[in-house]
Amino acid sequence: MTSAAIRIGVQVQPQHADYAQIRRAVARAEDAGVDIVFNWDHFFPLSGEPDGKHFECWTMLGAWAESTDHVEIGALVTCNSYRNPELLADMARTVDHISDGRLVLGIGAGWFERDYDEYGYSFGTPGTRLAGLAEALPRIRSRWSTINPAPTRDIPILIGGGGERKTLRYTAEHATIWHGFGDLDTFTRKSAILDEHCAAVGRAPQEIERSVAVNSAPEAVGDALVAAGASLFTVGVSGPDYDYGLLKDWVAWRDERKG
């Protein structure tokens, strides 16, 4: 389906580590040749000790914008519920400038109830959270069109999630990148549904890069996922050690395909 260049990402999960360890992990990722470094937008660890060390997403992205040179950076993904859309647009525009145009705005509807409860946000229902995302996306773009100075580029929007009726529709309408989860069959089915939504809104499916989380060796799943349309492959790593063994395998696989 796609002739897009293969790209490799890493999600440096900001949990169970001191910030100095996180900063070193990001530097190692850039040195290893990844294309994009993500964090995530939560307030507590998602695995391991639930009250373990954890750091905030967007403050960190501002620091990464200064401490890196060429990798793209972003959240996988920002929770729409935690910030007013106009504020988030301004934050993204600012990090875009700090990084000289390397920010990707990853965004989703939110799901981790503890974040909401302990930080005073209304958890609502999946429907209300999705409705909030649908309202926020055009507001973010509208703010970018009026803010001074403008973003350095048309900031790519990555939407994460696989909801077939709403999330994939919003992706067709607003996103540059879709990030999916699940096995090959799940990715293939949902990618086809995204194509249908693109047709419904008058958009070429090839305009949306297909991204997938991977936790297996590239020789086991890489070629099949490429055949299904994936071109951005992201490995998640957790603190404190940030083991890059699998990530380096994916980088080498990408480079072999280039050759």
N, C-alpha and C positions, 0 to 999 in steps of 0.2 A: 504493500500500500504506500510506503513512504520511501523516499530517497534522501531523507534528512540525515545529516551527519550524526554519527553516534557520539553521544556525550555521556560522561560519567559524573555522578554527583555523590556527595557524602553528607549524611545528616549527622552532625556532631551534636549529639543529644546533651543538653546542658545540665546533666544530673550526675550526682555522686562524684563530683570533682571540684577542686579549687579552680578559680578562674584562670590562674596561671597555667594549669594543665589544659584547660580548654583553649587558651590562646596558642599554646604549643601545638595542640592537635590541629588547629586550623592552619598554622604555618606548615606543618608536616603534610597536610592535605594539598596545599598549594604546591609545595615542593614535589609531591608525588605526581603532579600533573592532572589533577581533577579539573573538571570544567566549572563546577558550581559547588559551593559549600552552604548547606542549610543548617539551621537550628530548628527549634519548635517553639510554639507559643503556649506554654503551660507555666503553672506556678509551683508545681510539685512533681516529683519523679513519677514516671509512668510504669516503671519496673523496678525491682529491687526494693530496698527499704523505702516505704512510702513517705517517711519524713526525712529522707536523706538530703544532702546538699543539692541546691537547685538555684538557677539564675534566670533573670527575666530576658525575654526575647529581643525587644527592639532596642533597649539600651546596648545590648551586646552587638546587634547588627551595626550600630553606629561605630562601635569600637573596631569591629572587623573591617569596616569600610576604610579605616585609617591604617590598619595593621596588615592588610593584604594589598597586592599589586595588580593582579590580573584576573583572578577567579571571580565569577559572579557569586553573589551572596543573596540569601533570602531565608524566609521562614517556611518550613514545611509542616504545618501552615499556620498563618496568623488566624486567631479566632476573631471573627467579625464582631462578636458580642462585646468584646472588652474595650473597644474604643469607638468614639464617634467617627463616622466615615470621613468627615472633613479633616478631623485631626489625623486620622490614619493616612489620608492622602498627603497631608503636609509632612508627616514623619517620613513617609516613603520618598517624597520629593527631596527631602533634606538628605537622607541616606544616599539617594541617587546622586546628588551633587558631591557629597563627601567622597563617594567611591568612584567618581568620574564615570558614571553611567553603567554601573555593574549590578544594580539592584534588580531582583525579581520579586514582585509582590505576590507571594503565595498566600492564599486566603481560603477559609472554609467556614462552615456554619457553626462549628463548635460542638463538643460532645462530652467533655470531662466534667462531671457534675461537681466534683470537689473544688475545682477552680472557681466555679460560679458561687458555690455556697460560702466559701471562706473569704472571697473577695467582694461579696455583696452584689453580684450580678443576678438577675432573674434567669433561672435555668429554663423555664417555660417548657415547651414541647419541641420535638423535631420540626413540626410544622411552623411554629413561631420563629425558631432560629433560622430556618430556611427562608422564611419571609423577610427576616431582617437582612439576610445576605442579598436577597434579590433587590431590596431597597437600597442597600449600601453601594453596590457595584456601580450604578450610573452616577451616584453622588460623588464617588471617588474620582471618576473620570471627569465629571463636571468641574470639580475643584482643581484638578490638574490643568484644565483648559483656561482657568482664570488666575491662578496663583502666580506671584512674581517673586523670584524668577521662575519660569516654567521648568519642568523636568528637563534633563539633558537629552532624553530620548523618550520615545513612546514606551513607558515602563511596561515590561511584560507582566501580564497577570497569569498566575498559575492558580487553578482551582483544584483542590484536592477533594476526592470523594467519589462515590459511585452510585448515588441515588439516581435511578434511571429516569424518573419523571421530571424531577426538578433540578437536581444538581447538574446533571449532564445537559439539561436545557440551558441553564445559566452559563455553563461552560461554552456552549455553542454561541451564545449571545455575546459573551464578554471576554473570554480567556484567550491567551496565547499558548498556554500549556495546560494539559490535563494530566493530573497525577492520579493513577489508579492503584488499587491494592488487590491482592488475591493471586490465584494461580493463573496459568496460561489460559485456561478455558474462560475463567471469569474476566480476565483482561480482554480477551477477544470478543466476548459477548458485549461487554459494556462499551468497547471501542466502536463496535458496529452500531450500537444505539446512539452514541455520540454522533456518528456519521449521519444518522437519520435526523437528529435534531439540527445538525448543520444544514441539511437539505431544507428543512422546514423554515429556517430563518434566512435562507439564501446565502449561506457561507460555504466556501470550499473546505472540505474536511482537512485538506493538506495544510491549511493555515494554522492548525492546532497541533503543536508538538505533543507526542504521547510519551508520558513518563511513568515509570513503574518502580516500586521498591523491590529490591532483590536481596535474598539471603542465601542463595545457592551459588555454586561455582558457575562461571560464565559458560563453560563447555557443556554444562547440564541444561541450561535454559536460554542462553543468550541468542542463539540463532533462531530458535522458535519464536521468541518474543520479537525479534527484529522482523521476522516474516509476518507477524501479527500486527506490525505497525509501530512498535516501541522504538524510540531512539534515545531516550534519556533514562539511564539506569542508576538508581541511588541505593547505596549501602548505608545502613544505620549502624552507628557505633556509640557505645555508652562509656561514661567515665567509670573509674578514674584512669583506666589504662589506654582506652581508645586504640584497640587492636586493629591495625590496617591490613592484616594479611589478605582477607577477602577483597578489600578495596583495591589493593595493588594488582590482584589477579584480574579484576575488571578493567583497570587502566591498561594492563598489558594486552588484554583481549581487544580493547578498542584500538590500540596502536597496531596490533597485528592485522586488523581489518583494514586499516589505512594503507598498510603496505601491500 
